[in-house]
Amino acid sequence: GGEVVEAPGADGDLKLRLLRGRFRIGSHVPGARVFVDGEDIGEPTTVSSAGSLSYKEVISSRATMPHWYTCHWWGERVMDFVACCEKHASLRNLQGHQATYWICAYANRQHALDEEINMSDISQTSFFKAFQLSRGMLLILDPEATPFKRMWCCFELYLSFTDANKMLDIATVCRSEDGDEKAVLVCEEALSGEQQRAKVVREREFPYRLLAEGMYRCLEGGSCYLKGDRERILSYIQRDGPSGMEPDRQLEFALRHANQSLKGYFALATWPHAVQGHGVHAVGGLDLEEHELSLVDILQADTTRTSVTFCLAQIQEVTNDSMEEIALALPPELKELNISLSGCTNITNVALQVLEGRLPRTLETLHVSLLGCRDVSDDGVRVFAQQLSTLTRLQDFQLDCSMCTDVSADSIRALADHLPESVNKCRVLLKGTNANCIVHNVRELRAESCKTASVRDLASRALPSALARNTSGSALFASSRSQSGSICAKGH
C-alpha cells in the first residue's frame, strides 16, 4: 500500500510513497479481499486480466533505462526492499533518472508472464535483456539469505560474475536488539571518493554470516517456481562448458566452474570480517551446526577467477600471517591482484618475504599498498622487488610505501633493477620515507635509480680521497709536532 506523492507530470511519471507491503509469489493471496465500488465481494480465488499492464507501466508511461538490476527472492518485506534500494542509490550517488532499478515483479506483466519470461532461450527473456542494459546488479538479502536457495537468483548472480563489465553490490536490512533498522551495503570496490579505511568501517556493520551462506550452496541445488526453469537455466550454463564434450560432462564442467565463481566471490566479500573474527580458516554461516569453511581453500579453487582485491586497510588484526593466507589463496590464472594493507601496523618485512614464489606468473596488474606500515624497510622491498623479475606479463605495477620511514632510495634502485620490461605503467609512492618522493612512471623510476647510483658513485670516489687527505694531514701534523717536540726538547 502507498500514497500518491505527485500526480503524473509532463514525463508521465506517477510518484508514490510506499507505506506497507510484501512480495508474494502465486495467484492466490491468503487474507486478500476484493472491493468493487466500495463493496467487499470476498476473497479472490484467481486473478487474471487480458491485455494487462505491468505496475511500472501503470505509474509511468515513459521508457526507462534499467541502470541497476535487482536480484531478490520475492518474499521479503517491500519496505526492506525499498530501504536497500534507497541506501544503494545514496551511496552510489545516483541522481534523478540514474536511480532506476529493474524489479521483475513490477516490470513484467504478471498476467502475461509466458510472453515475458517463459521462453526456451533465456537470452530472449525480458529479465536477461534488462540485465544486459544495466550497469550492475544489486543483490538484496533477507535475514535467512533466501536468494542462495533459489535457482533463479543464483543464476542471475552467475551472469553477474561472468560479465567483467558488471558491478555487483549486496544489501540487507539490519535490525538491532532495540528495534532500530538500517540498510547496509557491501561492494567489490570502494565507492567513488571513498577511502579504503572508510569502506572497511562502513561494511563492518554488514552481517557477514549472510554472505557465508552463499558458500554453502550450489547453483543447481536451488528451487524453481516454474518446472521448466531448471532445464532452461542448466541448458544456458551448459554452453559455457568446453565444446566437443559429451553434453552431461559439459554441463558438469560448467556447473563446477559456476559454483566455484559463486563461492569465490563470497569468500572475498567475507574475508575482511573473517580476519577480524575467528580467522579465514574457520568461517560459518547461519546454521551454527554446519561445518566451518576455509576461505583460502574456496578462493584457490576458483580457477577461472582472474581478478582479486583484498581490502584490509586499517584492520589491526592483520598480521604477517594474513599476507601468507592471501598468498596461499591466490587462484592460479590470476591477472589482476590488488592488496591494501594501509595502516596495518603489525605488518613487517616478513609479509613481503612470504610472497616469494607465490605470485602467479600470469599477473598483468599488481597493486600493493603498505602505507603507514612502519616496520617495512628496504630489506623487505628488496626481497619483494626480486620477485617481480619472474612476472614477465606484468604491465601495471603500483607500490605504496608512504610513511614507511625506513624505506630509502635503495628501494627505488631495487625496483628498477628487477622491474620486467613488459611494464608500461608504474607508480611508486614513497612520501614520508627517507626517499620522500613519488615516482609516476617507468622512466622516472629508472631516472631516480640512476640518480641514486650516481650519488653512491660520487660518495664511493670521494671517500678514499677524503681518507687520503685526512691521513696525509695527520702524518704531517704528527711530524711537525714530533719535530717541534724534538726542538723544544733540545732547547731544554
Steps between C-alpha positions, in 0.01 A plus 500: 500500500609857448393855433533731204774757547482663160248460217630413151688793353643577157718189516201279576634382835277442801697535825395284795614460859500142622329440834481121529512181296671167438604314187302180446519228237186340360151591383336443839572730794353381833298766676471727195164671440346638183296821511280618213353849536575481871323165549695204637426212262727249671834331463635453144564145377689594182618825349516555124487793264504496122722765346636600839783738576796465730504704819777712350284580196215604728703759690718619209445514126863597439752244374759454774855369480567238774831632636503238777354152505359372831536138603270390785270211590155664494423425863657780703321807635460760228605767751834320545539472125441872451735588788777299333445671165493845661822429691664372184394805299631729774840332534541469123397866468231419244299805407169534318458257211828327591328350805296250299476134598365201312258324737355191336176507699426854384656500153338183362133468412404249765192375311702434185815344640524245219571788265753650742712220642367157400724450196723210403793737443573695819692765307170610342320559831422847632716455810807397296467800269458731801816358658696558180399868505585553868822628657490228762299293742370573849450180699255549788525246782232431758596378854504136378706573184222332301627602151780245538231229515332618179637377169392812312681728745818293487481501120466879497807523723682267262424737212645784704821310582559398140464855363812700584320826416229455764527612862348304787381664823331320790253659741294393798311657790652455846285504810654579836379361833325828579300482176696745284514413130776598261583406141868410446698440183804298390683579174791337317692827476501821701227745400584813305706731723503247783826419680583136566477561874150645461394195298618262774316700769178529296485129418582388853127522586403246235397160646764294325343167589248585229782516246648177632171327414590548134799269546286214632270486198520359149328667208327183381373426852266799512124479461302628200145634489431383144580142397672597177731756659752244621550350154529841335758621753711185474481511122635856501783422743598192300605730214788625715651152515774394255370416154550146379409341832210266558199712610493359853873554552477846345225596745691350793809700406303825458315455830821432689650826377174688558489387863869580547433852373205548736690374802819686408317831488347451844833382640652835400202694634524316832880524534532833691242392757667160544838665565339701779317195636595134526735503201471409132527127570191485724203679339143395572156585363161545663480136610751477783497121479631494143870437445723806480661602173849607397493813286853419385392166352185644343677789328789286376247259347347784294730420210322724248532815711740749342462800734529514880489794741580476871395816684631459856599861567516611863405156635727457800446123510694474173844342550774346288300177516216685325727562202599134493132404493452734207796346319366149553153596374599654166331326203750359248392703194484838674555808282422782743591516870429791735608481864434790739662468843515874566527579869546136603766565762584133562632453147880463469752395234391141556169577327689576179728202538210251520396599147822352364420241236125537551404779263335349190712559191183584310472836683454805279402747774648513851412772752622477860444766769709491818438863592584557866645151557799644685678168554545455125850601386736475203569136586136406445462704180822347364366145544167603349673666204696187420175313445385747235754376245305172472177682404575528129139595412477783753385828344363710787694524827434718805660495844414739783751507787419853612578565869719188517783702650773237452446484124760694301623555146653153520147364449465703181820350366385147590166551324667646191746211483227234505198660333412295188538665161132424437389768753363812330317652796679554828441702815706485821396717796769567760386823666598521865792259453875562473450520123199735539383495139233375262603316184235538233624269223771258392719777358500686832576176685807442281605864539468492879695175504780655291500806723540276803779309329680825407486624856639168616781514243593852603497396862712193431757708306499782749555281804851368408612854408371635826673224689821566310482868574425432863781244527748731330404791719526292814847378404626849434353625823659215691834564332495869579396431853776247534754732351382784712515283802849401414605854455339599823659208671831597365440849620472372851 
